[in-house]
Amino acid sequence: MVELKLMSRGYCHLCHDMEAAVLTLVDEFDLSLVVLDVDADPTLEAIYDELVPVLLHGEIELCRYFFDQAKVREYLAGIR
């Protein structure tokens, strides 16, 4: 199972949009999605503050601000 992390904020509509988009790929690519609220962690807030949403696989940034489905699909297909 591939674990992706989404740096997010509870009040961020772009974050909610990206989460919903990633969830459409969960079954197809055997993904788990961990959503981390940057406002709940001072370290994450210092790193990601105005950059959210950010989608990561480990330390690899897949998307920032908007979900790029083609890029994420290509990346996930390449790590299978």
C-alpha positions in Angstrom: 0.0 0.0 0.0 1.3 3.4 -0.9 0.8 6.1 1.7 0.3 9.7 0.5 0.3 12.7 2.9 -1.8 15.8 2.3 -0.7 18.9 4.1 -4.0 20.6 4.7 -6.1 23.1 6.7 -9.6 22.6 7.9 -10.9 25.8 6.3 -9.1 25.5 3.0 -11.4 24.7 0.1 -8.4 23.9 -2.2 -7.4 21.3 0.5 -10.8 19.7 0.5 -10.8 19.6 -3.3 -7.4 17.9 -3.4 -8.4 15.4 -0.8 -11.6 14.5 -2.7 -9.6 14.1 -5.9 -7.0 11.8 -4.3 -9.7 9.7 -2.7 -10.9 8.8 -6.2 -7.6 7.0 -6.8 -7.5 5.0 -3.6 -8.8 1.7 -4.9 -7.2 1.9 -8.3 -3.7 2.4 -6.8 -4.1 0.8 -3.4 -3.5 4.1 -1.6 -3.8 5.3 1.9 -4.2 9.0 2.5 -3.1 10.7 5.7 -4.4 14.2 6.0 -2.3 16.4 8.3 -3.6 19.7 9.6 -0.7 22.1 9.4 -2.3 24.4 12.0 -2.2 21.6 14.6 1.6 21.3 14.3 3.9 24.3 14.6 6.7 22.5 12.6 4.4 21.7 9.7 2.9 25.2 9.9 6.4 26.7 9.6 7.2 24.6 6.6 3.9 24.6 4.7 2.0 27.7 6.0 0.8 29.4 2.8 1.7 26.5 0.5 -1.3 24.2 1.3 -2.5 22.0 0.0 0.6 19.9 -0.7 0.4 16.2 -1.6 3.5 14.2 -0.8 4.8 10.6 -1.1 7.5 10.5 1.5 9.5 13.6 0.8 8.5 13.8 -2.8 6.1 16.6 -3.6 3.5 15.5 -6.1 1.2 18.6 -6.2 0.9 22.0 -4.6 -2.3 24.1 -4.6 -4.1 22.1 -7.2 -4.4 18.3 -7.9 -2.6 17.3 -11.2 -4.3 14.0 -11.9 -2.1 13.1 -14.9 1.1 13.8 -12.9 -0.1 11.8 -9.9 -1.3 8.9 -12.1 2.0 8.8 -14.0 4.0 8.9 -10.7 1.9 6.1 -9.1 2.1 3.9 -12.1 5.9 4.3 -12.1 6.3 3.1 -8.5 4.2 0.0 -8.8 
